[in-house]
Amino acid sequence: HRATAKQWAGRCEANYGPMLDIIDGELASREARHDDAVNSLERARASAEAGQLTWLAALACERLAAAARRRGHLTLAETAQENARKAYLRWGASAIVRRFA
């Protein structure tokens, strides 16, 4: 999936760059490259928000929260989770927000 996302991001960075960054963040997290994971997920969040891709910003925050929680960084995890919740609310995804409760 990464190769496809990379190809798409090469054609339209604004739309697909955040997706590629989320994938890279997840891969880095699974490979215990925690700084790379946080950097990729934060880059995904920032570029998704800049491009008004609210659902991708929410997903990036959610994945950042999970990565931080696995590392025991609870303050970061809580902040990222709250940012995900707010973004999902802006997007109108109330069912996802209820899952956080």
Buried (B, 14 or more C-beta within 10 A) or exposed (E): EEEEBBEBBEEEEEBBBBBBBBBBBBBBBEEEBBEBBBBBBBBBBBBBBEBEBBBBBBBBBBBBBBBBBBBEBEEBBEBBBEBBBBBBBEBEBEEBBEEEE
